Structure formats: C-alpha cells, structure tokens
Amino acid sequence: MSIYENYHDGRRALVTGAASGIGRATAIKLAEAGAHVVAVDMNAEGLAALEAEVQGIEPITCDLSDYDAIGELPKDIDILVNVAGIQTVAPIQDFPVERFELIMRVMLHAPWYLIRQTVPHMYSKNWGRIVNLSSAHGLRASEFKSAYVTAKHGLEGLSKVVALEGAPYGVTSTTVNPAYVRTPLVEKQIADQAKVHNMPEDEVVAKIMLARAHVKRLIEPEEVAELALFLTGPASASMSGCSYPIDGAWTSY
C-alpha cells in the first residue's frame, strides 16, 4: 500500500504546465493520491488527453502570460505546483527583448500571482503545499540562457519568502531542481544549443546537456513528479524554504 493512497482525498491541487512533461506527470501523481487536480496549460489538446486518461482532472486552458486570465483560475487550492516553463537559447546581445519579458511573465510573475491568490485559502485551512519547479539553473548558471536562469533564480527567492510567511499557517514552499529532463521543452532546444555551440545536433545531449552531470542520462518526468509528490506528502510538514536538486550531482561542485 502506498503512503500516498487516499492521502489527498478532499484536497484540490493546481498544476501548471500540465499538458506534457513534468507537469503532466505531477498531475497524474497527485490525482492518483486522491486530489482533485486543476490542470492548467495552453495546450487544450494535451489537457483533453490527460483528462481522458486519469480520473480527477479538471482541465483549464490558460495563457499564463495573461495576468487577467490567471485571476480567473480557481483560488480554493490546497496544493499549488508551478511547473510551466518556456525556453530561448541565445547570446545576451542577440536575445530578443520580447522573449525575455515573456519568460519572466510565465516563469516568475505567474507563480507569484498564483501564490498570492491561493495562500489566503491555505492560511484559512492551516495547511497548504506549494512546490515550485525550479532547475539546476536556479542554483547554477549556463551561458546563452539569460532569461531562463534569471527566472529560476528569482523563483528560488520567491519560494523562500513564501516559506517564511507561510510557516505560521502550516503552509510549506519548496523548489525542485532537476537537470535536463526528457520533456518537449528540452527536446525543442537541441537545435538552438547546436547553433550557439557550433556543433552537430546529435552531440548536444552528451556534450552540453549531460556535461556537468555525473549521472550521464536524461531524467524522466516521473522521477521529478515523484519528488514533487513527496513534498506534498505526510513527511513534508517541516520541509520548507529548501531547494531539492535531482540533477545527477551537477550542483555538487
């Protein structure tokens, strides 16, 4: 019997980026633990497939760069998992300003808005779990990723502040920090990585993505989702304000 079986019965979770990758895997894990999961993404087709596969999924198509749209999302949420992310790979002098601003809106501003509008409900219940999907790039930097690294470092700070403010109300806030995960987000950047590093695409995974990791493989979305689930589970009450790498020892040096 799993320690999570029925653990989240009666609780409502909201997971962003839920149509694919880590968000999808996390939504499934939470639903299997009994939560009613509000699955948020721009990809309506992906959300429909998720809803058809798993019981307890409430799909909502939403553009997280639209603050008014965020304000329309459910606020009576017990578990918030901020996963949604986008990526652009380019030298800073060539980095499109509009992409920098969009990445900030989706990956830093949107989590702030979602936390701001859901913590009142959590505080009223004296229980809540906030898990922010950060990255090894929230703890370390890499060239050609000025927006992504900036957003993830900002998310680390936001998560710590929320942990301090939420502690008197039984609300925890943590970050999960994976290295490269086998997701559409990672697969889509291979061509751009090859271009900026001047190498063939078939060398990017080994020479760029796995260069700093000592465990030489891409991480699976389900591995990250399992850690996110643990941070909402029965052993998580004092796990707050911390960052939890799952990075093949990348950040060990």
Contacts in CASP RR format, 6 or more apart in sequence:
PFRMAT RR
TARGET T0000
AUTHOR 0000-0000-0000
METHOD contacts of the structure
MODEL  1
MSIYENYHDGRRALVTGAASGIGRATAIKLAEAGAHVVAVDMNAEGLAAL
EAEVQGIEPITCDLSDYDAIGELPKDIDILVNVAGIQTVAPIQDFPVERF
ELIMRVMLHAPWYLIRQTVPHMYSKNWGRIVNLSSAHGLRASEFKSAYVT
AKHGLEGLSKVVALEGAPYGVTSTTVNPAYVRTPLVEKQIADQAKVHNMP
EDEVVAKIMLARAHVKRLIEPEEVAELALFLTGPASASMSGCSYPIDGAW
TSY
2 33 0 8 1.000
3 233 0 8 1.000
3 234 0 8 1.000
4 29 0 8 1.000
4 32 0 8 1.000
4 33 0 8 1.000
4 229 0 8 1.000
4 233 0 8 1.000
5 33 0 8 1.000
6 33 0 8 1.000
6 34 0 8 1.000
7 33 0 8 1.000
7 34 0 8 1.000
7 233 0 8 1.000
7 234 0 8 1.000
8 30 0 8 1.000
8 33 0 8 1.000
8 34 0 8 1.000
8 35 0 8 1.000
8 78 0 8 1.000
8 79 0 8 1.000
8 232 0 8 1.000
9 34 0 8 1.000
9 35 0 8 1.000
10 34 0 8 1.000
10 35 0 8 1.000
10 36 0 8 1.000
11 34 0 8 1.000
11 35 0 8 1.000
11 36 0 8 1.000
11 78 0 8 1.000
11 79 0 8 1.000
12 35 0 8 1.000
12 36 0 8 1.000
12 37 0 8 1.000
12 38 0 8 1.000
12 74 0 8 1.000
12 76 0 8 1.000
12 77 0 8 1.000
12 78 0 8 1.000
12 79 0 8 1.000
13 27 0 8 1.000
13 30 0 8 1.000
13 35 0 8 1.000
13 36 0 8 1.000
13 37 0 8 1.000
13 38 0 8 1.000
13 77 0 8 1.000
13 78 0 8 1.000
13 79 0 8 1.000
13 80 0 8 1.000
13 81 0 8 1.000
13 232 0 8 1.000
14 37 0 8 1.000
14 38 0 8 1.000
14 40 0 8 1.000
14 73 0 8 1.000
14 74 0 8 1.000
14 77 0 8 1.000
14 79 0 8 1.000
14 80 0 8 1.000
14 81 0 8 1.000
14 114 0 8 1.000
14 118 0 8 1.000
15 23 0 8 1.000
15 26 0 8 1.000
15 27 0 8 1.000
15 30 0 8 1.000
15 37 0 8 1.000
15 38 0 8 1.000
15 39 0 8 1.000
15 40 0 8 1.000
15 81 0 8 1.000
15 83 0 8 1.000
16 23 0 8 1.000
16 40 0 8 1.000
16 41 0 8 1.000
16 64 0 8 1.000
16 81 0 8 1.000
16 82 0 8 1.000
16 83 0 8 1.000
16 84 0 8 1.000
16 110 0 8 1.000
16 114 0 8 1.000
17 23 0 8 1.000
17 24 0 8 1.000
17 39 0 8 1.000
17 40 0 8 1.000
17 41 0 8 1.000
17 83 0 8 1.000
17 84 0 8 1.000
17 85 0 8 1.000
18 24 0 8 1.000
18 26 0 8 1.000
18 27 0 8 1.000
18 37 0 8 1.000
18 39 0 8 1.000
18 40 0 8 1.000
18 41 0 8 1.000
18 47 0 8 1.000
18 50 0 8 1.000
18 59 0 8 1.000
18 83 0 8 1.000
19 39 0 8 1.000
19 41 0 8 1.000
19 42 0 8 1.000
19 43 0 8 1.000
19 45 0 8 1.000
19 46 0 8 1.000
19 47 0 8 1.000
19 49 0 8 1.000
19 50 0 8 1.000
20 41 0 8 1.000
20 43 0 8 1.000
20 46 0 8 1.000
20 183 0 8 1.000
20 184 0 8 1.000
21 181 0 8 1.000
21 183 0 8 1.000
21 184 0 8 1.000
21 185 0 8 1.000
21 221 0 8 1.000
22 83 0 8 1.000
22 133 0 8 1.000
22 178 0 8 1.000
22 181 0 8 1.000
22 183 0 8 1.000
22 221 0 8 1.000
22 224 0 8 1.000
22 225 0 8 1.000
22 228 0 8 1.000
23 81 0 8 1.000
23 83 0 8 1.000
23 84 0 8 1.000
23 133 0 8 1.000
23 221 0 8 1.000
23 225 0 8 1.000
24 46 0 8 1.000
24 50 0 8 1.000
24 221 0 8 1.000
25 221 0 8 1.000
25 222 0 8 1.000
25 224 0 8 1.000
25 225 0 8 1.000
26 81 0 8 1.000
26 83 0 8 1.000
26 224 0 8 1.000
26 225 0 8 1.000
26 228 0 8 1.000
26 229 0 8 1.000
27 37 0 8 1.000
27 39 0 8 1.000
27 50 0 8 1.000
27 54 0 8 1.000
27 57 0 8 1.000
28 50 0 8 1.000
28 53 0 8 1.000
28 54 0 8 1.000
28 225 0 8 1.000
29 222 0 8 1.000
29 225 0 8 1.000
29 226 0 8 1.000
29 228 0 8 1.000
29 229 0 8 1.000
30 37 0 8 1.000
30 79 0 8 1.000
30 81 0 8 1.000
30 229 0 8 1.000
30 232 0 8 1.000
31 37 0 8 1.000
31 54 0 8 1.000
31 55 0 8 1.000
31 56 0 8 1.000
31 57 0 8 1.000
32 54 0 8 1.000
33 229 0 8 1.000
33 232 0 8 1.000
34 56 0 8 1.000
35 56 0 8 1.000
35 78 0 8 1.000
35 79 0 8 1.000
36 56 0 8 1.000
36 58 0 8 1.000
37 56 0 8 1.000
37 57 0 8 1.000
37 58 0 8 1.000
38 58 0 8 1.000
38 60 0 8 1.000
38 73 0 8 1.000
38 74 0 8 1.000
38 77 0 8 1.000
39 47 0 8 1.000
39 50 0 8 1.000
39 51 0 8 1.000
39 57 0 8 1.000
39 58 0 8 1.000
39 59 0 8 1.000
39 60 0 8 1.000
40 60 0 8 1.000
40 61 0 8 1.000
40 62 0 8 1.000
40 64 0 8 1.000
40 73 0 8 1.000
40 84 0 8 1.000
41 47 0 8 1.000
41 59 0 8 1.000
41 61 0 8 1.000
41 62 0 8 1.000
41 84 0 8 1.000
42 61 0 8 1.000
42 62 0 8 1.000
42 63 0 8 1.000
42 64 0 8 1.000
43 61 0 8 1.000
44 59 0 8 1.000
44 61 0 8 1.000
47 57 0 8 1.000
47 59 0 8 1.000
47 60 0 8 1.000
47 61 0 8 1.000
48 59 0 8 1.000
50 57 0 8 1.000
50 59 0 8 1.000
51 57 0 8 1.000
51 58 0 8 1.000
51 59 0 8 1.000
60 73 0 8 1.000
60 74 0 8 1.000
62 69 0 8 1.000
62 70 0 8 1.000
62 72 0 8 1.000
62 73 0 8 1.000
63 69 0 8 1.000
64 70 0 8 1.000
64 84 0 8 1.000
64 105 0 8 1.000
64 106 0 8 1.000
64 110 0 8 1.000
65 102 0 8 1.000
65 105 0 8 1.000
65 106 0 8 1.000
65 110 0 8 1.000
67 105 0 8 1.000
67 109 0 8 1.000
67 113 0 8 1.000
70 110 0 8 1.000
70 113 0 8 1.000
70 114 0 8 1.000
70 117 0 8 1.000
71 113 0 8 1.000
71 117 0 8 1.000
73 114 0 8 1.000
73 117 0 8 1.000
75 117 0 8 1.000
75 118 0 8 1.000
75 120 0 8 1.000
75 121 0 8 1.000
76 121 0 8 1.000
77 118 0 8 1.000
77 121 0 8 1.000
77 122 0 8 1.000
78 121 0 8 1.000
78 122 0 8 1.000
78 125 0 8 1.000
78 127 0 8 1.000
78 128 0 8 1.000
78 129 0 8 1.000
79 128 0 8 1.000
79 129 0 8 1.000
79 130 0 8 1.000
79 131 0 8 1.000
79 232 0 8 1.000
80 114 0 8 1.000
80 115 0 8 1.000
80 118 0 8 1.000
80 129 0 8 1.000
80 130 0 8 1.000
80 131 0 8 1.000
81 130 0 8 1.000
81 131 0 8 1.000
81 132 0 8 1.000
81 133 0 8 1.000
81 228 0 8 1.000
81 232 0 8 1.000
82 110 0 8 1.000
82 111 0 8 1.000
82 114 0 8 1.000
82 115 0 8 1.000
82 130 0 8 1.000
82 131 0 8 1.000
82 132 0 8 1.000
82 133 0 8 1.000
82 155 0 8 1.000
83 133 0 8 1.000
84 106 0 8 1.000
84 107 0 8 1.000
84 110 0 8 1.000
85 103 0 8 1.000
85 106 0 8 1.000
85 107 0 8 1.000
85 133 0 8 1.000
85 185 0 8 1.000
86 102 0 8 1.000
86 103 0 8 1.000
86 106 0 8 1.000
86 107 0 8 1.000
86 185 0 8 1.000
87 103 0 8 1.000
87 145 0 8 1.000
87 148 0 8 1.000
87 185 0 8 1.000
87 188 0 8 1.000
87 189 0 8 1.000
88 95 0 8 1.000
88 96 0 8 1.000
88 99 0 8 1.000
88 100 0 8 1.000
88 103 0 8 1.000
88 147 0 8 1.000
88 148 0 8 1.000
88 192 0 8 1.000
89 144 0 8 1.000
89 145 0 8 1.000
89 189 0 8 1.000
89 192 0 8 1.000
89 193 0 8 1.000
89 195 0 8 1.000
89 196 0 8 1.000
90 96 0 8 1.000
90 144 0 8 1.000
90 192 0 8 1.000
90 196 0 8 1.000
91 143 0 8 1.000
91 144 0 8 1.000
91 196 0 8 1.000
92 146 0 8 1.000
95 146 0 8 1.000
95 147 0 8 1.000
99 147 0 8 1.000
100 146 0 8 1.000
100 147 0 8 1.000
103 147 0 8 1.000
103 148 0 8 1.000
103 151 0 8 1.000
104 147 0 8 1.000
104 150 0 8 1.000
104 151 0 8 1.000
107 148 0 8 1.000
107 151 0 8 1.000
107 152 0 8 1.000
107 155 0 8 1.000
108 151 0 8 1.000
108 154 0 8 1.000
108 155 0 8 1.000
108 158 0 8 1.000
111 132 0 8 1.000
111 155 0 8 1.000
111 158 0 8 1.000
112 158 0 8 1.000
115 130 0 8 1.000
115 158 0 8 1.000
115 162 0 8 1.000
115 173 0 8 1.000
118 130 0 8 1.000
119 130 0 8 1.000
119 162 0 8 1.000
119 165 0 8 1.000
119 166 0 8 1.000
119 169 0 8 1.000
119 171 0 8 1.000
122 128 0 8 1.000
122 130 0 8 1.000
122 166 0 8 1.000
122 169 0 8 1.000
122 170 0 8 1.000
122 171 0 8 1.000
123 166 0 8 1.000
123 169 0 8 1.000
123 171 0 8 1.000
126 169 0 8 1.000
126 170 0 8 1.000
127 170 0 8 1.000
127 171 0 8 1.000
128 169 0 8 1.000
128 170 0 8 1.000
128 171 0 8 1.000
128 172 0 8 1.000
129 171 0 8 1.000
129 172 0 8 1.000
129 231 0 8 1.000
129 232 0 8 1.000
129 233 0 8 1.000
129 236 0 8 1.000
130 159 0 8 1.000
130 162 0 8 1.000
130 171 0 8 1.000
130 172 0 8 1.000
130 173 0 8 1.000
130 174 0 8 1.000
131 173 0 8 1.000
131 174 0 8 1.000
131 175 0 8 1.000
131 176 0 8 1.000
131 228 0 8 1.000
131 231 0 8 1.000
131 232 0 8 1.000
132 155 0 8 1.000
132 158 0 8 1.000
132 159 0 8 1.000
132 173 0 8 1.000
132 174 0 8 1.000
132 175 0 8 1.000
132 176 0 8 1.000
133 175 0 8 1.000
133 176 0 8 1.000
133 178 0 8 1.000
133 224 0 8 1.000
133 228 0 8 1.000
134 152 0 8 1.000
134 155 0 8 1.000
134 156 0 8 1.000
134 159 0 8 1.000
134 175 0 8 1.000
134 176 0 8 1.000
134 177 0 8 1.000
134 243 0 8 1.000
135 148 0 8 1.000
135 152 0 8 1.000
135 177 0 8 1.000
135 178 0 8 1.000
135 179 0 8 1.000
136 177 0 8 1.000
136 178 0 8 1.000
136 179 0 8 1.000
136 212 0 8 1.000
136 245 0 8 1.000
136 247 0 8 1.000
136 250 0 8 1.000
136 251 0 8 1.000
137 145 0 8 1.000
137 148 0 8 1.000
137 149 0 8 1.000
137 152 0 8 1.000
138 149 0 8 1.000
138 152 0 8 1.000
138 153 0 8 1.000
138 154 0 8 1.000
138 155 0 8 1.000
138 156 0 8 1.000
138 175 0 8 1.000
138 177 0 8 1.000
138 243 0 8 1.000
139 156 0 8 1.000
139 177 0 8 1.000
139 243 0 8 1.000
139 245 0 8 1.000
139 251 0 8 1.000
140 212 0 8 1.000
140 250 0 8 1.000
140 251 0 8 1.000
141 149 0 8 1.000
142 149 0 8 1.000
143 196 0 8 1.000
144 193 0 8 1.000
144 196 0 8 1.000
155 175 0 8 1.000
156 175 0 8 1.000
156 243 0 8 1.000
159 173 0 8 1.000
159 174 0 8 1.000
159 175 0 8 1.000
159 241 0 8 1.000
159 243 0 8 1.000
160 173 0 8 1.000
160 241 0 8 1.000
162 171 0 8 1.000
162 173 0 8 1.000
163 172 0 8 1.000
163 173 0 8 1.000
163 174 0 8 1.000
163 240 0 8 1.000
163 241 0 8 1.000
163 242 0 8 1.000
164 241 0 8 1.000
166 172 0 8 1.000
166 173 0 8 1.000
166 240 0 8 1.000
167 240 0 8 1.000
170 237 0 8 1.000
172 231 0 8 1.000
172 236 0 8 1.000
172 237 0 8 1.000
172 238 0 8 1.000
172 239 0 8 1.000
172 240 0 8 1.000
172 241 0 8 1.000
173 240 0 8 1.000
173 241 0 8 1.000
174 231 0 8 1.000
174 236 0 8 1.000
174 239 0 8 1.000
174 240 0 8 1.000
174 241 0 8 1.000
174 242 0 8 1.000
174 243 0 8 1.000
174 244 0 8 1.000
175 241 0 8 1.000
175 242 0 8 1.000
175 243 0 8 1.000
175 244 0 8 1.000
176 224 0 8 1.000
176 227 0 8 1.000
176 228 0 8 1.000
176 231 0 8 1.000
176 243 0 8 1.000
176 244 0 8 1.000
176 246 0 8 1.000
177 243 0 8 1.000
177 244 0 8 1.000
177 245 0 8 1.000
177 246 0 8 1.000
177 247 0 8 1.000
177 251 0 8 1.000
178 219 0 8 1.000
178 223 0 8 1.000
178 224 0 8 1.000
178 245 0 8 1.000
178 246 0 8 1.000
178 247 0 8 1.000
179 209 0 8 1.000
179 212 0 8 1.000
179 213 0 8 1.000
179 219 0 8 1.000
179 246 0 8 1.000
179 247 0 8 1.000
179 248 0 8 1.000
179 250 0 8 1.000
180 186 0 8 1.000
180 205 0 8 1.000
180 209 0 8 1.000
180 210 0 8 1.000
180 213 0 8 1.000
180 218 0 8 1.000
180 219 0 8 1.000
181 218 0 8 1.000
181 219 0 8 1.000
181 220 0 8 1.000
181 221 0 8 1.000
181 224 0 8 1.000
182 218 0 8 1.000
182 219 0 8 1.000
182 220 0 8 1.000
182 221 0 8 1.000
183 221 0 8 1.000
186 209 0 8 1.000
186 218 0 8 1.000
190 201 0 8 1.000
190 204 0 8 1.000
190 205 0 8 1.000
191 201 0 8 1.000
193 204 0 8 1.000
193 208 0 8 1.000
193 209 0 8 1.000
194 200 0 8 1.000
194 201 0 8 1.000
194 203 0 8 1.000
194 204 0 8 1.000
197 204 0 8 1.000
197 207 0 8 1.000
197 208 0 8 1.000
199 207 0 8 1.000
199 208 0 8 1.000
205 218 0 8 1.000
206 216 0 8 1.000
209 218 0 8 1.000
210 216 0 8 1.000
210 217 0 8 1.000
210 218 0 8 1.000
212 250 0 8 1.000
213 247 0 8 1.000
213 248 0 8 1.000
213 249 0 8 1.000
213 250 0 8 1.000
214 248 0 8 1.000
214 249 0 8 1.000
214 250 0 8 1.000
214 252 0 8 1.000
215 248 0 8 1.000
215 249 0 8 1.000
219 246 0 8 1.000
219 247 0 8 1.000
219 248 0 8 1.000
223 246 0 8 1.000
224 246 0 8 1.000
227 244 0 8 1.000
227 246 0 8 1.000
230 236 0 8 1.000
231 239 0 8 1.000
231 244 0 8 1.000
245 251 0 8 1.000
END
